[in-house]
């Protein structure tokens, strides 16, 4: 009985060790494309048309704040400590 347990344990260890072999896949490196020499320069294209002027927006009344006015108040700058 002791021998059968020992043989079963050895066979189980061999079976598990045989299944743990990693598969190595060798993939060839990708070919590197090397650019050839530069060709002759092409003719220059025609000049595009100028763009339209931008929209100036509506003018408000002088002295009256607008409805979308944002007031940014900056805190006073802290003085640097002296040594």
SEFIZA-3560 file (N, C-alpha, C; in Angstrom, 3 decimals):
REM SEFIZA-3560
<numar><xx>0.815</xx><yy>-1.181</yy><zz>0.000</zz><atom>N</atom></numar>
<numar><xx>0.000</xx><yy>0.000</yy><zz>0.000</zz><atom>CA</atom></numar>
<numar><xx>0.864</xx><yy>1.252</yy><zz>0.000</zz><atom>C</atom></numar>
<numar><xx>1.958</xx><yy>1.226</yy><zz>0.759</zz><atom>N</atom></numar>
<numar><xx>2.835</xx><yy>2.389</yy><zz>0.797</zz><atom>CA</atom></numar>
<numar><xx>3.474</xx><yy>2.634</yy><zz>-0.565</zz><atom>C</atom></numar>
<numar><xx>3.809</xx><yy>1.544</yy><zz>-1.237</zz><atom>N</atom></numar>
<numar><xx>4.431</xx><yy>1.710</yy><zz>-2.554</zz><atom>CA</atom></numar>
<numar><xx>3.445</xx><yy>2.274</yy><zz>-3.573</zz><atom>C</atom></numar>
<numar><xx>2.187</xx><yy>1.894</yy><zz>-3.511</zz><atom>N</atom></numar>
<numar><xx>1.216</xx><yy>2.393</yy><zz>-4.479</zz><atom>CA</atom></numar>
<numar><xx>0.965</xx><yy>3.892</yy><zz>-4.288</zz><atom>C</atom></numar>
<numar><xx>0.954</xx><yy>4.352</yy><zz>-3.045</zz><atom>N</atom></numar>
<numar><xx>0.790</xx><yy>5.798</yy><zz>-2.801</zz><atom>CA</atom></numar>
<numar><xx>2.015</xx><yy>6.544</yy><zz>-3.299</zz><atom>C</atom></numar>
<numar><xx>3.207</xx><yy>6.009</yy><zz>-3.068</zz><atom>N</atom></numar>
<numar><xx>4.444</xx><yy>6.635</yy><zz>-3.517</zz><atom>CA</atom></numar>
<numar><xx>4.507</xx><yy>6.692</yy><zz>-5.044</zz><atom>C</atom></numar>
<numar><xx>4.123</xx><yy>5.613</yy><zz>-5.702</zz><atom>N</atom></numar>
<numar><xx>4.129</xx><yy>5.575</yy><zz>-7.166</zz><atom>CA</atom></numar>
<numar><xx>3.085</xx><yy>6.540</yy><zz>-7.717</zz><atom>C</atom></numar>
<numar><xx>1.910</xx><yy>6.608</yy><zz>-7.113</zz><atom>N</atom></numar>
<numar><xx>0.873</xx><yy>7.532</yy><zz>-7.562</zz><atom>CA</atom></numar>
<numar><xx>1.340</xx><yy>8.977</yy><zz>-7.396</zz><atom>C</atom></numar>
<numar><xx>2.023</xx><yy>9.292</yy><zz>-6.305</zz><atom>N</atom></numar>
<numar><xx>2.524</xx><yy>10.643</yy><zz>-6.080</zz><atom>CA</atom></numar>
<numar><xx>3.590</xx><yy>10.995</yy><zz>-7.109</zz><atom>C</atom></numar>
<numar><xx>4.486</xx><yy>10.055</yy><zz>-7.434</zz><atom>N</atom></numar>
<numar><xx>5.523</xx><yy>10.302</yy><zz>-8.439</zz><atom>CA</atom></numar>
<numar><xx>4.906</xx><yy>10.502</yy><zz>-9.826</zz><atom>C</atom></numar>
<numar><xx>3.930</xx><yy>9.678</yy><zz>-10.178</zz><atom>N</atom></numar>
<numar><xx>3.273</xx><yy>9.831</yy><zz>-11.472</zz><atom>CA</atom></numar>
<numar><xx>2.521</xx><yy>11.161</yy><zz>-11.565</zz><atom>C</atom></numar>
<numar><xx>1.886</xx><yy>11.577</yy><zz>-10.483</zz><atom>N</atom></numar>
<numar><xx>1.179</xx><yy>12.866</yy><zz>-10.476</zz><atom>CA</atom></numar>
<numar><xx>2.172</xx><yy>14.023</yy><zz>-10.631</zz><atom>C</atom></numar>
<numar><xx>3.321</xx><yy>13.935</yy><zz>-9.953</zz><atom>N</atom></numar>
<numar><xx>4.335</xx><yy>14.988</yy><zz>-10.072</zz><atom>CA</atom></numar>
<numar><xx>4.895</xx><yy>15.039</yy><zz>-11.485</zz><atom>C</atom></numar>
<numar><xx>5.146</xx><yy>13.880</yy><zz>-12.096</zz><atom>N</atom></numar>
<numar><xx>5.644</xx><yy>13.852</yy><zz>-13.473</zz><atom>CA</atom></numar>
<numar><xx>4.602</xx><yy>14.387</yy><zz>-14.459</zz><atom>C</atom></numar>
<numar><xx>3.352</xx><yy>14.070</yy><zz>-14.242</zz><atom>N</atom></numar>
<numar><xx>2.298</xx><yy>14.531</yy><zz>-15.142</zz><atom>CA</atom></numar>
<numar><xx>2.146</xx><yy>16.052</yy><zz>-15.056</zz><atom>C</atom></numar>
<numar><xx>2.214</xx><yy>16.591</yy><zz>-13.849</zz><atom>N</atom></numar>
<numar><xx>2.096</xx><yy>18.034</yy><zz>-13.695</zz><atom>CA</atom></numar>
<numar><xx>3.327</xx><yy>18.762</yy><zz>-14.226</zz><atom>C</atom></numar>
<numar><xx>4.503</xx><yy>18.178</yy><zz>-14.058</zz><atom>N</atom></numar>
<numar><xx>5.729</xx><yy>18.811</yy><zz>-14.551</zz><atom>CA</atom></numar>
<numar><xx>5.784</xx><yy>18.782</yy><zz>-16.072</zz><atom>C</atom></numar>
<numar><xx>5.230</xx><yy>17.764</yy><zz>-16.678</zz><atom>N</atom></numar>
<numar><xx>5.254</xx><yy>17.663</yy><zz>-18.135</zz><atom>CA</atom></numar>
<numar><xx>4.308</xx><yy>18.670</yy><zz>-18.773</zz><atom>C</atom></numar>
<numar><xx>3.263</xx><yy>19.076</yy><zz>-18.083</zz><atom>N</atom></numar>
<numar><xx>2.291</xx><yy>20.015</yy><zz>-18.646</zz><atom>CA</atom></numar>
<numar><xx>2.737</xx><yy>21.467</yy><zz>-18.512</zz><atom>C</atom></numar>
<numar><xx>3.766</xx><yy>21.742</yy><zz>-17.724</zz><atom>N</atom></numar>
<numar><xx>4.169</xx><yy>23.106</yy><zz>-17.426</zz><atom>CA</atom></numar>
<numar><xx>5.237</xx><yy>23.625</yy><zz>-18.379</zz><atom>C</atom></numar>
<numar><xx>5.383</xx><yy>23.050</yy><zz>-19.526</zz><atom>N</atom></numar>
<numar><xx>6.410</xx><yy>23.480</yy><zz>-20.472</zz><atom>CA</atom></numar>
<numar><xx>5.871</xx><yy>24.640</yy><zz>-21.310</zz><atom>C</atom></numar>
<numar><xx>6.504</xx><yy>25.831</yy><zz>-21.219</zz><atom>N</atom></numar>
<numar><xx>5.998</xx><yy>26.973</yy><zz>-21.998</zz><atom>CA</atom></numar>
<numar><xx>6.304</xx><yy>26.815</yy><zz>-23.483</zz><atom>C</atom></numar>
<numar><xx>5.424</xx><yy>27.355</yy><zz>-24.301</zz><atom>N</atom></numar>
<numar><xx>5.577</xx><yy>27.283</yy><zz>-25.745</zz><atom>CA</atom></numar>
<numar><xx>6.309</xx><yy>28.539</yy><zz>-26.204</zz><atom>C</atom></numar>
<numar><xx>7.392</xx><yy>28.380</yy><zz>-26.949</zz><atom>N</atom></numar>
<numar><xx>8.161</xx><yy>29.500</yy><zz>-27.463</zz><atom>CA</atom></numar>
<numar><xx>7.778</xx><yy>29.716</yy><zz>-28.920</zz><atom>C</atom></numar>
<numar><xx>7.310</xx><yy>30.935</yy><zz>-29.214</zz><atom>N</atom></numar>
<numar><xx>6.918</xx><yy>31.263</yy><zz>-30.577</zz><atom>CA</atom></numar>
<numar><xx>7.906</xx><yy>32.289</yy><zz>-31.104</zz><atom>C</atom></numar>
<numar><xx>8.624</xx><yy>31.927</yy><zz>-32.138</zz><atom>N</atom></numar>
<numar><xx>9.577</xx><yy>32.851</yy><zz>-32.745</zz><atom>CA</atom></numar>
<numar><xx>8.891</xx><yy>33.591</yy><zz>-33.884</zz><atom>C</atom></numar>
<numar><xx>8.763</xx><yy>34.905</yy><zz>-33.725</zz><atom>N</atom></numar>
<numar><xx>8.182</xx><yy>35.722</yy><zz>-34.790</zz><atom>CA</atom></numar>
<numar><xx>9.297</xx><yy>36.512</yy><zz>-35.452</zz><atom>C</atom></numar>
<numar><xx>9.320</xx><yy>36.548</yy><zz>-36.765</zz><atom>N</atom></numar>
<numar><xx>10.367</xx><yy>37.305</yy><zz>-37.442</zz><atom>CA</atom></numar>
<numar><xx>10.160</xx><yy>38.799</yy><zz>-37.224</zz><atom>C</atom></numar>
<numar><xx>11.225</xx><yy>39.581</yy><zz>-37.183</zz><atom>N</atom></numar>
<numar><xx>11.066</xx><yy>41.025</yy><zz>-36.998</zz><atom>CA</atom></numar>
<numar><xx>10.376</xx><yy>41.648</yy><zz>-38.208</zz><atom>C</atom></numar>
<numar><xx>9.651</xx><yy>42.721</yy><zz>-37.962</zz><atom>N</atom></numar>
<numar><xx>8.936</xx><yy>43.400</yy><zz>-39.034</zz><atom>CA</atom></numar>
<numar><xx>9.938</xx><yy>44.081</yy><zz>-39.954</zz><atom>C</atom></numar>
<numar><xx>9.702</xx><yy>44.050</yy><zz>-41.269</zz><atom>N</atom></numar>
<numar><xx>10.639</xx><yy>44.709</yy><zz>-42.175</zz><atom>CA</atom></numar>
<numar><xx>10.588</xx><yy>46.228</yy><zz>-41.986</zz><atom>C</atom></numar>
<numar><xx>11.739</xx><yy>46.855</yy><zz>-42.067</zz><atom>N</atom></numar>
<numar><xx>11.842</xx><yy>48.292</yy><zz>-41.880</zz><atom>CA</atom></numar>
<numar><xx>11.871</xx><yy>48.941</yy><zz>-43.258</zz><atom>C</atom></numar>
<numar><xx>10.936</xx><yy>49.870</yy><zz>-43.487</zz><atom>N</atom></numar>
<numar><xx>10.886</xx><yy>50.561</yy><zz>-44.769</zz><atom>CA</atom></numar>
<numar><xx>11.894</xx><yy>51.707</yy><zz>-44.760</zz><atom>C</atom></numar>
<numar><xx>12.774</xx><yy>51.697</yy><zz>-45.720</zz><atom>N</atom></numar>
<numar><xx>13.788</xx><yy>52.746</yy><zz>-45.834</zz><atom>CA</atom></numar>
<numar><xx>13.363</xx><yy>53.670</yy><zz>-46.968</zz><atom>C</atom></numar>
<numar><xx>13.196</xx><yy>54.986</yy><zz>-46.693</zz><atom>N</atom></numar>
<numar><xx>12.769</xx><yy>55.893</yy><zz>-47.758</zz><atom>CA</atom></numar>
<numar><xx>13.872</xx><yy>56.074</yy><zz>-48.793</zz><atom>C</atom></numar>
<numar><xx>13.455</xx><yy>56.267</yy><zz>-50.017</zz><atom>N</atom></numar>
<numar><xx>14.403</xx><yy>56.487</yy><zz>-51.104</zz><atom>CA</atom></numar>
<numar><xx>14.793</xx><yy>57.954</yy><zz>-51.205</zz><atom>C</atom></numar>
<numar><xx>15.510</xx><yy>58.317</yy><zz>-52.240</zz><atom>N</atom></numar>
<numar><xx>15.924</xx><yy>59.707</yy><zz>-52.380</zz><atom>CA</atom></numar>
<numar><xx>14.726</xx><yy>60.601</yy><zz>-52.719</zz><atom>C</atom></numar>
<numar><xx>14.849</xx><yy>61.875</yy><zz>-52.402</zz><atom>N</atom></numar>
<numar><xx>13.771</xx><yy>62.823</yy><zz>-52.660</zz><atom>CA</atom></numar>
<numar><xx>13.662</xx><yy>63.078</yy><zz>-54.153</zz><atom>C</atom></numar>
<numar><xx>12.432</xx><yy>63.270</yy><zz>-54.622</zz><atom>N</atom></numar>
<numar><xx>12.197</xx><yy>63.547</yy><zz>-56.026</zz><atom>CA</atom></numar>
<numar><xx>12.324</xx><yy>65.033</yy><zz>-56.320</zz><atom>C</atom></numar>
<numar><xx>12.105</xx><yy>65.415</yy><zz>-57.588</zz><atom>N</atom></numar>
<numar><xx>12.209</xx><yy>66.830</yy><zz>-57.938</zz><atom>CA</atom></numar>
<numar><xx>11.065</xx><yy>67.614</yy><zz>-57.308</zz><atom>C</atom></numar>
<numar><xx>11.283</xx><yy>68.899</yy><zz>-56.994</zz><atom>N</atom></numar>
<numar><xx>10.218</xx><yy>69.687</yy><zz>-56.381</zz><atom>CA</atom></numar>
<numar><xx>9.101</xx><yy>69.978</yy><zz>-57.382</zz><atom>C</atom></numar>
<numar><xx>7.885</xx><yy>70.071</yy><zz>-56.885</zz><atom>N</atom></numar>
<numar><xx>6.726</xx><yy>70.375</yy><zz>-57.734</zz><atom>CA</atom></numar>
<numar><xx>6.584</xx><yy>71.882</yy><zz>-57.898</zz><atom>C</atom></numar>
<numar><xx>5.706</xx><yy>72.278</yy><zz>-58.802</zz><atom>N</atom></numar>
<numar><xx>5.411</xx><yy>73.695</yy><zz>-58.996</zz><atom>CA</atom></numar>
<numar><xx>4.616</xx><yy>74.203</yy><zz>-57.794</zz><atom>C</atom></numar>
<numar><xx>4.801</xx><yy>75.476</yy><zz>-57.465</zz><atom>N</atom></numar>
<numar><xx>4.074</xx><yy>76.032</yy><zz>-56.330</zz><atom>CA</atom></numar>
<numar><xx>2.625</xx><yy>76.276</yy><zz>-56.715</zz><atom>C</atom></numar>
<numar><xx>1.734</xx><yy>76.170</yy><zz>-55.762</zz><atom>N</atom></numar>
<numar><xx>0.315</xx><yy>76.353</yy><zz>-56.007</zz><atom>CA</atom></numar>
<numar><xx>-0.063</xx><yy>77.816</yy><zz>-56.063</zz><atom>C</atom></numar>
<numar><xx>-1.319</xx><yy>78.074</yy><zz>-56.428</zz><atom>N</atom></numar>
<numar><xx>-1.786</xx><yy>79.454</yy><zz>-56.527</zz><atom>CA</atom></numar>
<numar><xx>-2.101</xx><yy>79.993</yy><zz>-55.127</zz><atom>C</atom></numar>
<numar><xx>-2.055</xx><yy>81.321</yy><zz>-55.002</zz><atom>N</atom></numar>
<numar><xx>-2.319</xx><yy>81.969</yy><zz>-53.722</zz><atom>CA</atom></numar>
<numar><xx>-3.819</xx><yy>81.938</yy><zz>-53.437</zz><atom>C</atom></numar>
<numar><xx>-4.198</xx><yy>81.679</yy><zz>-52.190</zz><atom>N</atom></numar>
<numar><xx>-5.604</xx><yy>81.637</yy><zz>-51.820</zz><atom>CA</atom></numar>
<numar><xx>-6.201</xx><yy>83.036</yy><zz>-51.709</zz><atom>C</atom></numar>
<numar><xx>-7.521</xx><yy>83.102</yy><zz>-51.656</zz><atom>N</atom></numar>
<numar><xx>-8.188</xx><yy>84.402</yy><zz>-51.552</zz><atom>CA</atom></numar>
<numar><xx>-8.148</xx><yy>84.882</yy><zz>-50.098</zz><atom>C</atom></numar>
<numar><xx>-8.162</xx><yy>86.190</yy><zz>-49.875</zz><atom>N</atom></numar>
<numar><xx>-8.114</xx><yy>86.695</yy><zz>-48.496</zz><atom>CA</atom></numar>
<numar><xx>-9.417</xx><yy>86.389</yy><zz>-47.767</zz><atom>C</atom></numar>
<numar><xx>-9.338</xx><yy>86.270</yy><zz>-46.460</zz><atom>N</atom></numar>
<numar><xx>-10.511</xx><yy>85.945</yy><zz>-45.661</zz><atom>CA</atom></numar>
<numar><xx>-11.388</xx><yy>87.161</yy><zz>-45.430</zz><atom>C</atom></numar>
<numar><xx>-12.617</xx><yy>86.916</yy><zz>-44.995</zz><atom>N</atom></numar>
<numar><xx>-13.559</xx><yy>87.997</yy><zz>-44.714</zz><atom>CA</atom></numar>
<numar><xx>-13.214</xx><yy>88.612</yy><zz>-43.354</zz><atom>C</atom></numar>
<numar><xx>-13.488</xx><yy>89.909</yy><zz>-43.152</zz><atom>N</atom></numar>
<numar><xx>-13.202</xx><yy>90.524</yy><zz>-41.853</zz><atom>CA</atom></numar>
<numar><xx>-14.106</xx><yy>89.945</yy><zz>-40.773</zz><atom>C</atom></numar>
<numar><xx>-13.639</xx><yy>89.962</yy><zz>-39.551</zz><atom>N</atom></numar>
<numar><xx>-14.402</xx><yy>89.407</yy><zz>-38.440</zz><atom>CA</atom></numar>
<numar><xx>-15.522</xx><yy>90.323</yy><zz>-37.981</zz><atom>C</atom></numar>
<numar><xx>-16.451</xx><yy>89.795</yy><zz>-37.169</zz><atom>N</atom></numar>
<numar><xx>-17.593</xx><yy>90.539</yy><zz>-36.665</zz><atom>CA</atom></numar>
<numar><xx>-17.146</xx><yy>91.316</yy><zz>-35.436</zz><atom>C</atom></numar>
<numar><xx>-17.456</xx><yy>92.613</yy><zz>-35.381</zz><atom>N</atom></numar>
<numar><xx>-17.029</xx><yy>93.466</yy><zz>-34.273</zz><atom>CA</atom></numar>
<numar><xx>-17.931</xx><yy>93.336</yy><zz>-33.055</zz><atom>C</atom></numar>
<numar><xx>-19.117</xx><yy>92.861</yy><zz>-33.192</zz><atom>N</atom></numar>
<numar><xx>-20.039</xx><yy>92.748</yy><zz>-32.074</zz><atom>CA</atom></numar>
<numar><xx>-20.855</xx><yy>94.020</yy><zz>-31.914</zz><atom>C</atom></numar>
<numar><xx>-21.890</xx><yy>93.930</yy><zz>-31.107</zz><atom>N</atom></numar>
<numar><xx>-22.744</xx><yy>95.108</yy><zz>-30.922</zz><atom>CA</atom></numar>
<numar><xx>-22.106</xx><yy>96.050</yy><zz>-29.915</zz><atom>C</atom></numar>
<numar><xx>-22.307</xx><yy>97.340</yy><zz>-30.122</zz><atom>N</atom></numar>
<numar><xx>-21.747</xx><yy>98.366</yy><zz>-29.248</zz><atom>CA</atom></numar>
<numar><xx>-22.752</xx><yy>98.672</yy><zz>-28.150</zz><atom>C</atom></numar>
<numar><xx>-22.270</xx><yy>98.846</yy><zz>-26.929</zz><atom>N</atom></numar>
<numar><xx>-23.141</xx><yy>99.191</yy><zz>-25.808</zz><atom>CA</atom></numar>
<numar><xx>-23.228</xx><yy>100.695</yy><zz>-25.628</zz><atom>C</atom></numar>
<numar><xx>-24.096</xx><yy>101.102</yy><zz>-24.722</zz><atom>N</atom></numar>
<numar><xx>-24.219</xx><yy>102.522</yy><zz>-24.430</zz><atom>CA</atom></numar>
<numar><xx>-23.043</xx><yy>102.944</yy><zz>-23.550</zz><atom>C</atom></numar>
<numar><xx>-22.484</xx><yy>104.135</yy><zz>-23.774</zz><atom>N</atom></numar>
<numar><xx>-21.373</xx><yy>104.579</yy><zz>-22.939</zz><atom>CA</atom></numar>
<numar><xx>-21.829</xx><yy>104.786</yy><zz>-21.498</zz><atom>C</atom></numar>
<numar><xx>-21.043</xx><yy>104.324</yy><zz>-20.560</zz><atom>N</atom></numar>
<numar><xx>-21.337</xx><yy>104.508</yy><zz>-19.148</zz><atom>CA</atom></numar>
<numar><xx>-22.289</xx><yy>103.501</yy><zz>-18.561</zz><atom>C</atom></numar>
<numar><xx>-22.810</xx><yy>102.563</yy><zz>-19.336</zz><atom>N</atom></numar>
<numar><xx>-23.751</xx><yy>101.561</yy><zz>-18.840</zz><atom>CA</atom></numar>
<numar><xx>-23.064</xx><yy>100.199</yy><zz>-18.928</zz><atom>C</atom></numar>
<numar><xx>-22.950</xx><yy>99.466</yy><zz>-17.810</zz><atom>N</atom></numar>
<numar><xx>-22.302</xx><yy>98.147</yy><zz>-17.878</zz><atom>CA</atom></numar>
<numar><xx>-23.171</xx><yy>97.163</yy><zz>-18.644</zz><atom>C</atom></numar>
<numar><xx>-22.548</xx><yy>96.243</yy><zz>-19.277</zz><atom>N</atom></numar>
<numar><xx>-23.270</xx><yy>95.236</yy><zz>-20.035</zz><atom>CA</atom></numar>
<numar><xx>-23.906</xx><yy>94.209</yy><zz>-19.132</zz><atom>C</atom></numar>
<numar><xx>-24.709</xx><yy>93.307</yy><zz>-19.716</zz><atom>N</atom></numar>
<numar><xx>-25.386</xx><yy>92.286</yy><zz>-18.923</zz><atom>CA</atom></numar>
<numar><xx>-24.476</xx><yy>91.098</yy><zz>-18.627</zz><atom>C</atom></numar>
<numar><xx>-23.435</xx><yy>90.952</yy><zz>-19.387</zz><atom>N</atom></numar>
<numar><xx>-22.519</xx><yy>89.823</yy><zz>-19.178</zz><atom>CA</atom></numar>
<numar><xx>-21.158</xx><yy>90.327</yy><zz>-18.731</zz><atom>C</atom></numar>
<numar><xx>-21.143</xx><yy>91.223</yy><zz>-17.781</zz><atom>N</atom></numar>
<numar><xx>-19.888</xx><yy>91.789</yy><zz>-17.303</zz><atom>CA</atom></numar>
<numar><xx>-19.328</xx><yy>90.921</yy><zz>-16.188</zz><atom>C</atom></numar>
<numar><xx>-18.079</xx><yy>90.543</yy><zz>-16.283</zz><atom>N</atom></numar>
<numar><xx>-17.402</xx><yy>89.774</yy><zz>-15.262</zz><atom>CA</atom></numar>
<numar><xx>-16.345</xx><yy>90.664</yy><zz>-14.627</zz><atom>C</atom></numar>
<numar><xx>-16.428</xx><yy>90.846</yy><zz>-13.319</zz><atom>N</atom></numar>
<numar><xx>-15.461</xx><yy>91.669</yy><zz>-12.604</zz><atom>CA</atom></numar>
<numar><xx>-14.508</xx><yy>90.736</yy><zz>-11.884</zz><atom>C</atom></numar>
<numar><xx>-13.233</xx><yy>90.877</yy><zz>-12.176</zz><atom>N</atom></numar>
<numar><xx>-12.210</xx><yy>90.041</yy><zz>-11.547</zz><atom>CA</atom></numar>
<numar><xx>-11.446</xx><yy>90.914</yy><zz>-10.563</zz><atom>C</atom></numar>
<numar><xx>-11.470</xx><yy>90.555</yy><zz>-9.280</zz><atom>N</atom></numar>
<numar><xx>-10.775</xx><yy>91.307</yy><zz>-8.234</zz><atom>CA</atom></numar>
<numar><xx>-9.570</xx><yy>90.487</yy><zz>-7.836</zz><atom>C</atom></numar>
<numar><xx>-8.394</xx><yy>91.063</yy><zz>-8.026</zz><atom>N</atom></numar>
<numar><xx>-7.152</xx><yy>90.371</yy><zz>-7.677</zz><atom>CA</atom></numar>
<numar><xx>-6.809</xx><yy>90.661</yy><zz>-6.221</zz><atom>C</atom></numar>
<numar><xx>-6.432</xx><yy>89.652</yy><zz>-5.429</zz><atom>N</atom></numar>
<numar><xx>-6.044</xx><yy>89.905</yy><zz>-4.051</zz><atom>CA</atom></numar>
<numar><xx>-4.713</xx><yy>90.650</yy><zz>-4.014</zz><atom>C</atom></numar>
<numar><xx>-4.479</xx><yy>91.414</yy><zz>-2.966</zz><atom>N</atom></numar>
<numar><xx>-3.197</xx><yy>92.120</yy><zz>-2.885</zz><atom>CA</atom></numar>
<numar><xx>-2.054</xx><yy>91.125</yy><zz>-2.796</zz><atom>C</atom></numar>
<numar><xx>-0.946</xx><yy>91.448</yy><zz>-3.422</zz><atom>N</atom></numar>
<numar><xx>0.208</xx><yy>90.550</yy><zz>-3.435</zz><atom>CA</atom></numar>
<numar><xx>0.819</xx><yy>90.475</yy><zz>-2.043</zz><atom>C</atom></numar>
<numar><xx>1.120</xx><yy>89.297</yy><zz>-1.598</zz><atom>N</atom></numar>
<numar><xx>1.724</xx><yy>89.112</yy><zz>-0.282</zz><atom>CA</atom></numar>
<numar><xx>3.187</xx><yy>89.510</yy><zz>-0.371</zz><atom>C</atom></numar>
<numar><xx>3.671</xx><yy>90.182</yy><zz>0.647</zz><atom>N</atom></numar>
<numar><xx>5.077</xx><yy>90.571</yy><zz>0.628</zz><atom>CA</atom></numar>
<numar><xx>5.935</xx><yy>89.379</yy><zz>0.993</zz><atom>C</atom></numar>
<numar><xx>7.096</xx><yy>89.337</yy><zz>0.400</zz><atom>N</atom></numar>
<numar><xx>8.018</xx><yy>88.234</yy><zz>0.640</zz><atom>CA</atom></numar>
<numar><xx>8.646</xx><yy>88.397</yy><zz>2.021</zz><atom>C</atom></numar>
<numar><xx>8.838</xx><yy>87.315</yy><zz>2.746</zz><atom>N</atom></numar>
<numar><xx>9.466</xx><yy>87.429</yy><zz>4.077</zz><atom>CA</atom></numar>
<numar><xx>10.926</xx><yy>87.820</yy><zz>3.934</zz><atom>C</atom></numar>
<numar><xx>11.375</xx><yy>88.643</yy><zz>4.825</zz><atom>N</atom></numar>
<numar><xx>12.786</xx><yy>89.071</yy><zz>4.816</zz><atom>CA</atom></numar>
<numar><xx>13.578</xx><yy>88.213</yy><zz>5.770</zz><atom>C</atom></numar>
<numar><xx>14.801</xx><yy>87.955</yy><zz>5.451</zz><atom>N</atom></numar>
<numar><xx>15.659</xx><yy>87.131</yy><zz>6.307</zz><atom>CA</atom></numar>
<numar><xx>16.413</xx><yy>87.989</yy><zz>7.261</zz><atom>C</atom></numar>
//
